[in-house]
C-alpha cells in the first residue's frame, strides 16, 4: 500500500513546486528550505529529496554545498533546455564534430525567421532596447568585450521579442557558444561600422513591423559573418577542424 501512495505524494510535491516556479511565485535565487518543504507537504526527507532530484534534473532548482549552500530556485524549464543545447553544441565544436561554418549556417536558418516574428510582435520598448544595444556598441572595437556584450544584447532582444519560448530556447546556443567563437576567430576582420549599419537596418524593419524586410536584413547580416568565416578558413565549409 505504501509503495502505491508514495509516488503519488512525490508527484504532487514535484508538480506543485514546478507550478510555483513557472508561474513566478518562487523566483530564481530563492532558497528552498528542506525542513519547511517536508513539513508543508507532510513527507519524509528521503521522499522530499527524490522530488527535488527530479526538479534538479529539469534545471528548475540547483543544490550547492558548503557555506552559503543549499537548494535554490534556478530557472524555468526553457532555460534548462537552453543550457543543455548550448553545452552539447559547445562539446561538438570543441571536439570538431561540427564546424564553425556549419554553426553559422544553422544560425541563419534559425535567426532569420526569429527576426520576422520579432517584427510582428515588436513594441516601442523593443525598439528602444535595440537602439540602446546599438548605442552601447558604438565606439568599441568589434573584438572587445563591450562590443560583444552589446551585440549579444541586440540579438537576445530579438529572440525574446519573437514571443516563441521554444524557438528562443533552441537558438540561445548561437549567443552562448557561437558568438564567442566567432569573435575569437574573425574578430580582427569584422568591420564594426558595417555590423552596426546592419543592426540599424534590422532595427528599422522590426520597428516598422515589416517581417519580410526584417528577415532580409537579418539574412544579409549573417551572410556577412559567414563570408568572413569562409575567407579565413576555406576548409570550414567541409566540416574540417
Phi, psi and omega in degrees: 000314181298326181293332180278329183283322188301315178299325180296318177297315181296318179298318179297318179299311182297313183294324180292313180294319179300317180297320179297320181290312185291331179272357176091004179292322175249110188272156177308134180098345180293135181274126177262122183266118184305312184300318181292319180293318180299319179291319181298316183268354179065042182238162176284163179299319178300319178295316178300314183295328176296318177295319179294327178297320178294320178293322178294325178295335176267005180063026177275334176224165176220150178243137178229150183257170174083185180304131180080002182280181180147200180249126185232149172294130184261295187190185177276170180298325180295325178290325175296319177298316180303314182295319180297316180295315181298317180295320180294317181290325178299319178294318179299320180290319182293326182265007177064027174281345176217144181267163177299321179297319179298322179291322177297317180295322177294322179298320178300316181297331183268314189279336178297310176298325178300320179298320178296318178294321178298322179295327178291322189255000187300143174245178176298325178295323177301312180301316181296319181292321178295318178296321180296321179294320178297316181297323180295327182280334184300135178085001180248146178294142182304331181272000183281158178296324181295316179294317181298316181296318180293320179296317178298318179300317181303311183287329177293322178299318179296314181298319180291321182290342178293339176060040174228099188297324181293314178297321180297319179294321182287336184259356182298334179300334181297331179263328181286322188245306186292315185302311178299322180293322178296315181297318179297326185273315187241007184308318182290341183263350183286135173270106184301321179295322179296317179300314182293323176298319178296320177297322180294322178293319177298314180301316182299315181295320179292317180298324182272005179057052179243088185303315182296318179294322179296320178294318178297318181294319178294321179297317179297320180298312182285330175296325177300315179293321179297320179296323178293318178298316181296321181292324182277332181217082183301333182284347185295335180292344180258006177078017179277151180287000000 
